Amino acid sequence: MAGLIPEDKIDEVRSAAKIVDVVSQHLSLKKAGRNFLGLCPFHAEKTPSFTVNEEKQIFHCFGCGQGGNVFSFLMLYHNIEFPEAVRMVARKYGIHVTTKGMSPGQKRRLEQKDGLFRINQLAVGYFKDKLLKGSSGKPAREYLRKRRITQGIIEEFSLGYAPAGWDNLIRYFSSIGISLGDVEKAGLIIPKKQGYYDRFRARIIFPIVDIREKVVGFGGRCLDDSLPKYLNSPETPVYHKGRTLYGLSAAKQVCRQKDSVFVVEGYFDLLALNCHGIHNVVATLGTALTSDHIRILKGYAGQVILVFDSDKAGVKAAERSLSLFMEEKVEARIMSLPADKDPDSYLQESGGEKFLGLAEQALPIMGFIIESAINRYGLSLEGKIKIIEALKGPLGSMTNSVGRAVYIKELSKRLDIDEAAILERVRHSSHKKDKQTDPSIRPVANSLKLEETLIAMVLQSPNILSRFNAEQVIESMQSLKLKEIGKMVLDRYSANRLSVGADLVMQTEDPGIRNLISSLMVMDGSWDQDNCLKIVRQYETCLQRRHEKLLSKKIKDAEESNDEVLLHRLLTEKQKCVRGRLGLAQK
Ligand SMILES: [Zn+2]
């Protein structure tokens, strides 16, 4: 896999890259001893087990087992291929990498994505121009002024305007010689019987930017009451709704400082918050929150505050997202705005301070669901029955049994109904999801543990290889994966390239082996020479015991089949073995 971009280029990019910097762009890392720790973006967790080692330029998650170097991180996080990951790092550090040497498929996909980014960027320029200059943009400027969007915000979010008409953008791209087929792939124009027409017409344009600051798609809002009010780009090779949050790139710094993020539904809600000095906000793009969204968000903030337009929509969304947040182990609260207010209209009337005051009172999702049910059904006898019917599902799906008990107790007080009776209803619908076993905690056989330690040792301290018969030791390993890694280290070592783990993980395309290497690279141990040789001797003893055991079995078989000659040979061999082992142990 490494051969597709010139090896020396990869070396150059890798040695320039700092894994802590690159990973930090995507999640918060805190220094812990010789490592950095953060919440893993690849599995749900509350306590950080995602480990980055600066010295070895490697990451490993002790929760889900994912691991690798700076390139594998980007490949996993952005779901991209190796050459693209190399280029992403190269760009960050100002290194030029050509596409020479890539497979035709990789080259084509990469060029296609680059092409789409370029078209989107050009479109941003075009739309911006139309908004800021000329008479066609006048209604849009007027509209934004009425909605009190400041000039600073217009610029920060690169807002634009798609003028009325069916072929404005088509004429623009034609005039600069860009193929309309490519513009169609970017989702900006739509084919018709003959030719194309503009997707966005007479709309304010919101460029959607990903965390790499690339324009991946667009949203458009019409200026009057025509429908649909909002229009978004379709999914393209660079735009995936379920993984994209509007405004994240601009918000991520503040999200980290505040350790919280507001999630709103619309573009104008987000802009209004920004206009009122609240910058830790993202917007979902007309889709429900996905677990991918939540995983991305948890890289930037410990607490998510959902802001919904109305109570009714809020309750639905809250029930939907409750299990998602629980699965991802992310703390989420729901903020209730007064009836008939959306964040935008609330802010215009009451201002940012009041908004933040309301946010302070935001309820945890379950609390919000309970309050809403009480408000909705009232506390009459029938009301109480309906409330419990409405809540048994959400309460039953709570995986945290302590949390559930607290809510049931609270509900019992509010409804003046016996706790046991509520519990009975909840149990009825509970999914029994409590049993969670961590797949990373598995009993490890003793000799396997030793093999692991040995490979960790040669990975972290390859010089030790010359001090024992490494080839034989590695060859006799039982774990095929560890054996393979051992051989890779040995090859590198004998080729006179002192092995570095970050280097080695690129030699394999097998994610299992790559993850194993990264976990062994960050394994703690004292790798001074004495200790290393002790480990080797321990393993050799272990090998001999294994060999003796095998001999004993063969001896038993020989006895049973009365094979005197074989028996004699085996017994002599066993004697030699035991003597040798004792001698070894006495050293
Ligand atoms: Zn993980």
Residues whose N, C-alpha, C, O or C-beta is under 5 A from the ligand:
A	BS01	ZN	C40 F42 H43 C61 G63 C64 G65
